[in-house]
Amino acid sequence: MTVFTYEERHVIAAAAKLRREARKAATKARAKSPKADRGRERDNGFRQYIRRQPCEARHLGGCFGPVQHAHVSYRVHGIANSFGRGVKNHDRHGNPLCAGHHNGAASSTGARGAASSTGARGAASSTGARGAASSTGDYGAASSTGAYGAASSTGDYGAAMASGFEGRVRGADGNALFAVERDAWRGPIISIASGIVGTNGIKAGAWYQARAGKLVEVSQ
C-alpha cells in the first residue's frame, strides 16, 4: 500500500480541487439546450420564499415533511407542451405544499371508500371493506387491505398490493403486482403471489387475484 506524506496529500488534494473547478467552469460555459427549460422562467428567490410559507393544503390534514415549491400545472403560452407530464411551469406559478401533499398521498378508511393518487411517487391506501386504491403517477403505490378490495397502479414503475380477503390487483406494463390469498374474511394467509405486468403472461389492465401462489386473472 502506497503511503503519502503530508505534503504529497496536500498536493493531491489541491490538484483534485483544480480539476473540480475546471469541470464546473466547463459545464457553466456550455451552451444550454433550448429543450432544457422549454421557455420556463426560473426564479430561485421566489422558490425560496415559497418554501418558507405554510402548506396550502394544511386544512386537509396529514401534513408531513418540509414545505416544497409545487409548480401549478396548466397550459402556458410560450412553453411547449406545458401541460404535459414532466414539463414544469414558470417558477412564479407555484404554491407551497408539504412533501406529503406535493408527492400525492391519499387514504380511505371507510367501507366502499376510494383513494386516488395522481402525483409522481404518490401513495394511495384503502383499508375499508370493498375499498379501492388507485395510483396513476410514476413510481406510485396503491394498497388495499380490506376484504374484497382493489388496488390499481397505472403509472410507470409503480406497484399495487392487495392483502385482504378476495382482494385483486391490476397495473400497467412494468408495474409490480402483489396479492394475498386467505381462506376467510379474517382468516390466515394461505398463499401469496407476485409478478410484473407484461411478463409471464400478466396482462396490462387485467385484474388478478392470488390462487395457490400464482396470479390468476379474474373478471371485474
C-alpha positions in Angstrom: 0.0 0.0 0.0 1.3 3.4 -1.0 1.8 5.8 1.9 1.9 9.5 1.1 3.5 12.2 3.2 1.5 15.2 4.4 3.0 17.4 1.6 2.1 14.8 -1.0 -1.5 14.5 0.2 -1.8 18.3 0.2 -0.6 18.4 -3.5 -3.1 15.7 -4.5 -5.9 17.5 -2.8 -5.1 20.8 -4.5 -4.9 19.0 -7.9 -8.3 17.4 -7.3 -9.8 20.8 -6.4 -8.4 22.4 -9.6 -10.0 19.5 -11.6 -13.4 20.1 -9.9 -13.3 23.8 -10.6 -12.3 23.2 -14.2 -15.3 20.8 -14.7 -17.6 23.4 -13.1 -16.3 26.2 -15.3 -16.7 24.0 -18.5 -20.3 23.0 -17.5 -21.2 26.6 -16.9 -19.7 27.8 -20.2 -21.5 25.0 -22.2 -24.4 26.3 -24.2 -27.8 25.2 -22.8 -30.1 23.2 -25.0 -33.3 25.0 -25.9 -35.2 21.9 -24.7 -33.7 22.2 -21.2 -36.3 24.6 -19.9 -38.7 24.8 -22.8 -39.2 28.5 -22.2 -39.7 28.2 -18.4 -38.6 31.2 -16.4 -36.7 30.4 -13.3 -36.8 32.5 -10.1 -34.8 30.9 -7.2 -35.6 33.8 -4.9 -39.4 33.2 -5.3 -38.9 29.4 -4.8 -37.0 30.1 -1.5 -39.8 32.5 -0.4 -42.4 29.8 -1.2 -40.5 27.2 0.9 -40.9 29.5 4.0 -44.7 29.6 3.7 -47.1 27.1 5.4 -48.6 24.3 3.3 -51.6 25.4 1.4 -53.3 22.1 1.9 -52.9 22.0 5.7 -56.6 22.3 6.2 -56.9 18.8 4.7 -54.7 17.4 7.5 -51.9 14.8 7.1 -49.1 17.3 6.5 -45.6 15.9 6.9 -42.1 16.7 5.6 -40.6 20.1 4.6 -42.6 22.6 2.6 -41.8 22.5 -1.1 -42.3 24.7 -4.1 -45.1 23.0 -6.2 -45.4 24.1 -9.8 -49.0 24.7 -10.8 -49.8 22.6 -13.9 -51.8 24.4 -16.7 -51.1 25.4 -20.2 -48.9 28.5 -20.6 -48.2 30.4 -23.8 -44.5 30.1 -24.7 -43.9 26.7 -23.1 -44.2 23.8 -25.5 -46.4 21.1 -24.1 -46.6 23.0 -20.8 -49.5 20.7 -19.6 -47.6 17.5 -20.4 -46.2 15.1 -17.9 -42.7 16.0 -16.7 -42.9 19.6 -18.0 -42.8 22.3 -15.3 -44.4 25.7 -15.4 -42.7 29.1 -14.7 -41.3 29.2 -11.2 -43.6 32.2 -10.4 -46.6 29.8 -11.0 -46.1 27.8 -7.8 -47.7 27.1 -4.4 -46.3 26.0 -1.1 -47.1 22.3 -0.3 -45.6 20.0 2.3 -43.8 16.9 1.0 -46.8 14.7 1.8 -49.3 16.7 -0.2 -46.9 17.6 -3.0 -46.0 14.0 -3.7 -49.6 13.0 -3.5 -50.7 10.8 -0.6 -54.3 9.7 -0.3 -56.0 7.5 2.2 -59.5 6.0 2.5 -60.5 4.1 5.7 -64.3 3.6 5.3 -66.2 0.8 3.7 -66.5 1.1 -0.1 -64.2 4.1 0.1 -61.8 5.2 -2.7 -58.4 6.7 -2.5 -56.7 8.2 -5.6 -53.1 9.5 -6.0 -52.1 11.2 -9.3 -48.7 12.7 -8.4 -45.3 11.1 -9.0 -44.1 8.9 -6.2 -47.6 9.2 -4.7 -49.3 6.7 -2.5 -53.0 5.6 -2.2 -54.2 3.4 0.6 -57.6 1.9 1.2 -58.3 0.0 4.4 -62.1 -0.4 4.3 -64.1 -3.4 3.0 -64.7 -3.2 -0.7 -62.5 -0.2 -0.9 -60.4 0.9 -3.9 -56.9 2.4 -4.2 -55.6 3.9 -7.4 -52.2 5.4 -8.2 -51.6 6.9 -11.6 -48.4 8.7 -11.1 -44.9 7.4 -11.9 -43.3 5.3 -9.1 -46.6 5.3 -7.2 -48.0 2.7 -4.9 -51.6 1.5 -4.4 -52.5 -0.6 -1.3 -55.8 -2.2 -0.4 -56.0 -4.1 2.9 -59.8 -4.5 3.3 -61.8 -7.5 2.2 -62.9 -7.5 -1.5 -60.6 -4.5 -2.0 -59.0 -3.5 -5.2 -55.6 -1.8 -5.9 -54.6 -0.4 -9.3 -51.3 1.2 -10.4 -51.2 2.6 -13.9 -48.2 5.0 -13.8 -44.7 4.0 -14.8 -42.7 1.7 -12.5 -45.4 1.6 -9.7 -46.8 -1.2 -7.6 -50.2 -2.4 -6.5 -50.8 -4.6 -3.4 -54.0 -6.3 -2.1 -53.8 -8.2 1.2 -57.5 -8.5 2.1 -59.8 -11.5 1.5 -60.6 -11.8 -2.2 -58.5 -8.7 -2.9 -57.5 -8.0 -6.5 -54.8 -6.0 -8.3 -54.0 -4.7 -11.7 -51.4 -2.4 -13.3 -49.9 -1.1 -16.5 -46.8 -2.6 -18.2 -43.8 -2.6 -15.9 -45.7 -2.3 -12.7 -45.3 -4.8 -9.9 -48.4 -6.7 -8.5 -48.7 -8.3 -5.1 -51.7 -10.3 -3.8 -52.6 -12.4 -0.8 -54.9 -15.4 -0.6 -56.9 -16.0 2.5 -59.4 -18.8 3.4 -61.9 -16.5 5.1 -62.8 -12.8 5.7 -60.3 -12.5 8.5 -58.6 -15.9 8.0 -54.9 -16.7 7.9 -52.8 -16.3 4.7 -52.9 -19.4 2.5 -50.6 -18.1 -0.3 -49.1 -15.1 -1.8 -48.4 -14.2 -5.4 -46.4 -11.5 -7.2 -45.4 -10.6 -10.7 -44.6 -7.8 -13.1 -47.1 -6.7 -15.7 -46.0 -7.5 -19.2 -44.0 -10.6 -18.1 -45.0 -14.3 -17.7 -48.4 -13.7 -19.3 -49.6 -11.0 -16.9 -51.6 -8.6 -19.0 -51.9 -4.8 -18.5 -55.3 -3.6 -17.3 -56.5 -7.1 -16.3 -57.5 -7.9 -12.7 -55.6 -10.6 -10.8 -56.0 -12.5 -7.5 -53.7 -14.8 -5.7 -54.6 -18.5 -6.2 -52.2 -21.2 -4.9 -49.2 -19.0 -5.1 -50.0 -17.6 -8.6 -51.6 -14.6 -10.1 -54.9 -15.7 -11.7 -56.9 -13.4 -14.0 -60.4 -12.7 -12.7 -63.4 -10.7 -14.1 -64.3 -7.3 -12.8 
